[in-house]
Amino acid sequence: MEDAFAHHVWATLRLVDACLVLSDEQLETAVPGTYGSILLTQRHLVGADSGYLFAATGGRTHRIDEDHMDLPELRAAVEGHGAVWSELLSQDLDPDAVNVRRRDDGSETHTTIGIRGSRRRCITAPIIGARSAPP
């Protein structure tokens, strides 16, 4: 499982790196049927990972405020996530255990140990390609 999470971090870093060379106009590009612009999708990808870590560690990690982060800040957050995922996975975990995060508004998120980022990486790549930006 540790290899899968290391790949998750590696792939997310590669995607953020590919986006670092894009212009502001390109980063604001969206394609119908996707999450949103390239930048919004990257923020969501990294923010969701932060949220999963927060839930999986029982709140022992901090959440990030991805809504206003630029790509270098998102990249730094992903690098930090790698170490936390590695530490978490070194523990004796029950892969079927469900972690529940309860929010102040009464809503809940239920998560298990698993990778969610691959889908969002798959959404960003076609947007970059559709706008003829170098991958």
VEXDREN-2710 file (C-alpha; in Angstrom, 1 decimal):
% VEXDREN-2710
k/r/px/py/pz
1/MET/0.0/0.0/0.0
2/GLU/2.9/2.3/0.7
3/ASP/4.0/2.1/-2.9
4/ALA/0.5/3.1/-4.1
5/PHE/0.6/6.2/-1.9
6/ALA/4.1/7.1/-2.9
7/HIS/2.9/6.9/-6.6
8/HIS/-0.1/9.1/-5.7
9/VAL/2.2/11.8/-4.3
10/TRP/4.7/11.4/-7.2
11/ALA/2.0/11.7/-9.8
12/THR/0.4/14.7/-8.2
13/LEU/3.8/16.4/-8.0
14/ARG/4.4/15.7/-11.7
15/LEU/1.0/17.2/-12.6
16/VAL/1.6/20.3/-10.5
17/ASP/5.1/20.7/-12.0
18/ALA/3.5/20.5/-15.5
19/CYS/1.1/23.3/-14.6
20/LEU/3.9/25.5/-13.2
21/VAL/4.9/26.6/-16.7
22/LEU/1.4/27.5/-17.7
23/SER/0.3/31.2/-18.1
24/ASP/-2.4/32.6/-15.9
25/GLU/-4.8/32.4/-18.9
26/GLN/-4.0/28.7/-19.4
27/LEU/-4.4/28.0/-15.6
28/GLU/-7.9/29.5/-15.8
29/THR/-8.9/27.3/-18.7
30/ALA/-11.8/24.9/-18.2
31/VAL/-13.3/22.3/-20.4
32/PRO/-17.1/21.5/-20.2
33/GLY/-17.8/18.4/-18.1
34/THR/-14.7/18.8/-15.8
35/TYR/-14.3/20.1/-12.3
36/GLY/-13.3/23.6/-13.3
37/SER/-10.2/25.4/-14.4
38/ILE/-6.8/23.8/-14.2
39/LEU/-5.9/25.8/-11.1
40/LEU/-9.2/25.1/-9.4
41/THR/-8.8/21.4/-10.1
42/GLN/-5.3/21.4/-8.7
43/ARG/-6.5/23.2/-5.6
44/HIS/-9.3/20.7/-5.2
45/LEU/-6.9/17.7/-5.7
46/VAL/-4.4/18.9/-3.1
47/GLY/-7.1/20.2/-0.7
48/ALA/-9.0/16.9/-0.8
49/ASP/-5.8/15.0/-0.1
50/SER/-5.3/17.3/2.9
51/GLY/-8.8/16.5/4.0
52/TYR/-8.3/12.7/3.6
53/LEU/-5.1/12.9/5.7
54/PHE/-6.9/15.0/8.4
55/ALA/-9.7/12.3/8.6
56/ALA/-7.4/9.3/8.4
57/THR/-5.2/10.6/11.2
58/GLY/-8.1/11.5/13.4
59/GLY/-7.4/15.2/13.1
60/ARG/-3.7/15.0/13.9
61/THR/-2.7/16.8/10.7
62/HIS/-3.7/20.3/9.8
63/ARG/-6.0/21.2/6.9
64/ILE/-4.8/23.6/4.3
65/ASP/-6.6/26.6/2.9
66/GLU/-6.3/25.6/-0.7
67/ASP/-8.8/28.2/-2.0
68/HIS/-6.2/30.9/-2.2
69/MET/-3.0/28.9/-2.7
70/ASP/-0.9/29.2/-5.8
71/LEU/0.9/26.3/-7.5
72/PRO/4.2/26.5/-5.6
73/GLU/2.2/26.5/-2.3
74/LEU/0.2/23.5/-3.5
75/ARG/3.4/21.7/-4.5
76/ALA/4.9/22.3/-1.0
77/ALA/1.7/20.9/0.6
78/VAL/1.9/17.8/-1.6
79/GLU/5.5/17.2/-0.6
80/GLY/4.5/17.4/3.0
81/HIS/1.6/15.0/2.4
82/GLY/4.1/12.4/1.2
83/ALA/5.8/12.2/4.6
84/VAL/2.5/12.1/6.5
85/TRP/1.1/9.3/4.2
86/SER/4.4/7.3/4.7
87/GLU/4.2/7.7/8.5
88/LEU/0.5/6.8/8.6
89/LEU/1.0/3.7/6.5
90/SER/3.9/2.5/8.7
91/GLN/1.2/1.9/11.4
92/ASP/-0.9/-1.2/11.7
93/LEU/-4.0/0.1/9.9
94/ASP/-7.3/-1.6/9.2
95/PRO/-7.9/-0.9/5.4
96/ASP/-11.6/-1.3/5.9
97/ALA/-11.9/1.1/8.9
98/VAL/-14.1/4.1/8.2
99/ASN/-13.0/7.4/9.5
100/VAL/-15.7/10.0/10.1
101/ARG/-15.1/13.7/9.9
102/ARG/-17.8/15.8/11.5
103/ARG/-18.1/19.4/10.5
104/ASP/-19.4/22.3/12.5
105/ASP/-22.4/22.6/10.1
106/GLY/-23.4/19.0/11.0
107/SER/-22.3/17.4/7.7
108/GLU/-19.9/14.4/7.7
109/THR/-17.3/12.9/5.5
110/HIS/-16.7/9.1/5.6
111/THR/-13.3/7.9/4.3
112/THR/-11.3/4.8/4.2
113/ILE/-7.6/4.6/3.4
114/GLY/-7.6/4.9/-0.4
115/ILE/-6.4/7.1/-3.3
116/ARG/-8.8/9.6/-4.6
117/GLY/-6.5/11.9/-6.5
118/SER/-6.1/9.8/-9.7
119/ARG/-9.5/10.8/-11.0
120/ARG/-8.7/14.5/-10.6
121/ARG/-5.3/14.1/-12.3
122/CYS/-7.1/12.4/-15.2
123/ILE/-9.4/15.5/-15.4
124/THR/-6.6/18.0/-15.6
125/ALA/-4.5/16.4/-18.3
126/PRO/-7.2/16.7/-21.0
127/ILE/-7.7/20.3/-20.2
128/ILE/-4.1/21.0/-20.7
129/GLY/-4.1/19.0/-24.0
130/ALA/-7.3/20.7/-25.2
131/ARG/-5.6/24.1/-24.9
132/SER/-2.4/22.9/-26.6
133/ALA/-0.4/23.5/-23.5
134/PRO/2.8/21.4/-23.2
135/PRO/2.2/18.5/-20.7
END
